[in-house]
Amino acid sequence: MPFTRADVLTAAQRSLAAAGSHDRAGWIGLFTADGRVEDPVGSAPHHGRVAIGRFYDTFIGPRTITAHVDGDIVVGGAMSGNTGGTVIRDVELEIEMADALTMRVPTYIRYDLRTDGDELRISALSAFWELPAMVGQFAAGGLAAVPAGISLGRAMFGNQGLHGSLGFLAGFRGSGRGGKDVFARFLDGACAGDEVGMRRLLSDSSVTLGDGDPITTSDLLKHLSGGTWDKLIASGRYVAARVLRDGQRVVLIGEIAAVPGGDRVRISQVRMFAEVAPGASDVRT
């Protein structure tokens, strides 16, 4: 059966609600049997409900997590008359690691949903946040961070083992400062209406609305020109940012690749997530 935009959004919203209320069974039950969690993006994914349960026991269960949601974007299936869909949640996570240690983590959470029987469930959760920045906050906690760090290390090794722990630490790898810099230049040009400069940076890049609908740089510019961008996050080989213009929120996720034969990087792909496709209306099924 087709689902409305509200159905898709509600299915995604249940995730943070269940995590915040420490509803372990409810949170795991939101996923399909073959569901995947990649949190942060760039770390090793957790596949299937057993592995997702171990992820919960390591990172969610022992913490108090409050989500401050700034906005949501729904694209994909429900907007085009099909089942399922994708939700991008623009949030800041407030994570209480200990009584004297609370961290605030700017995050974009992507939920891919599909029908599972008569329900919508999460087939993939991808959280874009910066692991090095979070570790920096942790270190700034000084002595208050020591017990929390020991507890997290024990939980990680106990639930994930050595292989899983190393997989989490893979989240430190990424495009580095160069990836953020090149994406910032692209955003500056796009918001300033500089189509020539934007095309130069995207000369050999794939540009799509969501995952699969190709759009031109001119289409992209229609949504970005005159806007303002902020909240630039590097996670794995991806960089994400938001653009606000005339009350519309756009989240852009760029994939960063190395330039052969040097230490420079380029933008290999840009995915634009926005409520309304160029030239289309917001149609609910």
Residue pairs with C-beta under 8 A, 6 or more apart in sequence:
1 83
1 115
1 118
2 78
2 81
2 82
2 83
2 285
3 77
3 78
3 83
3 84
3 85
3 115
3 120
3 285
4 78
4 284
4 285
5 74
5 78
5 79
5 85
5 282
5 284
6 284
7 78
7 120
8 74
8 77
8 78
8 84
8 85
8 87
8 113
8 120
9 72
9 74
9 87
11 30
11 87
11 111
11 113
11 119
11 120
11 121
11 122
12 72
12 87
12 89
12 111
12 113
12 122
13 72
13 89
14 26
14 30
15 27
15 30
15 109
15 111
15 122
15 125
16 65
16 67
16 69
16 89
16 91
16 109
18 26
18 27
18 30
19 27
19 56
19 60
19 65
19 67
20 65
20 66
20 67
22 60
22 61
24 53
24 56
24 57
24 61
27 56
27 60
28 49
28 52
28 53
28 56
30 121
30 122
31 37
31 49
31 52
31 121
31 122
31 123
31 125
32 114
32 116
32 121
32 122
32 123
33 48
33 49
33 116
34 47
34 48
34 123
35 47
35 48
35 49
35 52
35 121
35 122
35 123
35 124
35 125
36 45
36 46
36 47
36 123
36 124
36 125
37 45
37 46
37 51
37 52
37 55
37 124
37 125
38 45
38 46
38 124
38 125
38 126
38 127
39 55
39 59
39 125
39 126
39 127
40 127
40 128
40 129
40 130
40 131
40 171
40 235
40 236
41 126
41 127
41 128
41 171
41 235
41 236
41 238
42 131
42 170
42 171
42 172
42 173
42 174
42 235
42 236
42 237
42 238
43 131
43 167
43 168
43 169
43 170
43 171
43 236
44 164
44 166
44 167
44 168
44 170
46 52
46 54
46 55
54 159
54 160
54 164
55 159
57 155
57 159
58 152
58 155
58 156
58 159
58 160
62 151
62 152
62 155
63 95
63 96
63 97
64 95
64 96
65 93
65 94
65 95
65 96
66 93
66 94
66 96
67 91
67 92
67 93
67 94
68 91
68 92
68 93
68 94
69 89
69 90
69 91
70 90
70 91
70 92
71 89
71 90
71 249
72 87
72 88
72 89
72 90
73 87
73 88
73 90
73 249
73 250
73 251
73 273
73 274
73 275
74 85
74 86
74 87
74 275
75 85
75 86
75 88
75 209
75 210
75 273
75 274
75 275
76 82
76 84
76 85
76 86
76 210
76 211
77 83
77 84
77 85
77 86
77 113
77 114
78 84
78 85
78 284
78 285
79 85
79 275
79 277
79 282
79 283
79 284
81 283
81 285
83 114
83 115
83 120
84 112
84 113
84 114
84 115
84 120
84 123
85 113
86 110
86 111
86 112
86 113
86 210
86 211
86 273
87 110
87 111
87 113
88 108
88 109
88 110
88 111
88 251
88 273
89 108
89 109
89 110
89 111
90 108
90 231
90 242
90 249
90 251
91 107
91 108
91 109
92 104
92 105
92 106
92 107
93 104
93 105
93 107
93 129
94 102
94 103
94 104
94 105
95 102
95 103
95 104
95 105
96 102
97 103
97 138
97 141
97 145
97 148
97 152
98 144
98 145
98 147
98 148
100 141
100 144
101 138
101 141
101 144
101 145
101 148
103 134
103 137
103 138
104 137
105 129
105 133
105 134
105 137
106 129
106 130
106 231
106 233
107 127
107 128
107 129
107 233
108 127
108 128
108 129
108 231
108 233
108 240
108 242
108 251
108 253
109 125
109 126
109 127
109 128
110 124
110 125
110 126
110 127
110 128
110 253
111 122
111 124
111 125
112 122
112 123
112 124
112 125
112 126
113 120
113 121
113 122
113 123
114 120
114 121
114 123
115 121
127 235
128 233
128 235
128 238
128 240
128 253
129 233
129 235
130 233
130 234
130 235
131 171
131 172
131 235
132 172
138 145
138 148
138 149
139 145
141 148
156 164
156 165
156 168
157 165
160 167
160 168
171 235
171 236
173 236
174 234
174 235
174 236
174 237
175 234
175 237
175 238
175 239
175 256
175 265
176 234
176 265
178 256
178 263
178 264
178 265
179 234
179 237
179 239
179 254
179 256
179 265
180 232
180 234
180 239
182 201
182 256
182 265
182 266
182 267
183 232
183 239
183 241
183 254
183 256
183 267
184 232
185 197
185 201
186 198
186 201
186 202
186 254
186 267
186 270
187 224
187 229
187 232
187 241
187 243
187 252
188 194
188 229
189 197
189 198
189 201
190 198
190 220
190 221
190 224
190 225
190 227
190 229
190 243
191 224
191 225
191 226
191 227
191 228
191 229
191 243
191 245
192 225
193 221
193 225
193 226
195 217
195 218
195 221
198 217
198 220
198 221
199 217
201 266
201 267
202 217
202 267
202 270
204 266
204 268
205 266
205 267
205 268
205 269
205 270
206 214
206 268
206 269
206 270
207 214
207 215
207 216
207 217
207 220
207 269
207 270
207 272
208 214
208 215
208 269
208 270
208 271
208 272
209 215
209 219
209 271
209 272
209 273
209 274
209 277
209 278
210 271
210 272
210 273
211 271
213 277
215 272
215 278
219 278
220 270
220 272
222 278
223 243
223 245
223 248
223 250
223 272
223 274
223 278
224 243
224 245
224 250
225 245
226 245
226 246
227 243
227 244
227 245
227 246
227 250
228 243
228 244
228 245
229 241
229 242
229 243
229 244
230 241
230 242
230 244
231 241
231 242
232 239
232 240
232 241
233 239
233 240
233 241
237 255
237 256
237 257
238 253
238 254
238 255
238 256
239 253
239 254
239 256
240 251
240 252
240 253
240 254
241 251
241 252
242 249
242 250
242 251
242 252
243 249
243 250
243 251
243 252
244 250
248 274
248 275
248 276
249 274
249 275
250 272
250 273
250 274
251 272
251 273
251 274
252 270
252 271
252 272
252 273
253 270
253 271
253 273
254 267
254 269
254 270
254 271
255 267
255 268
255 269
255 270
256 265
256 266
256 267
256 268
257 265
257 266
257 267
257 268
258 264
258 265
258 266
259 265
259 266
275 282
276 282
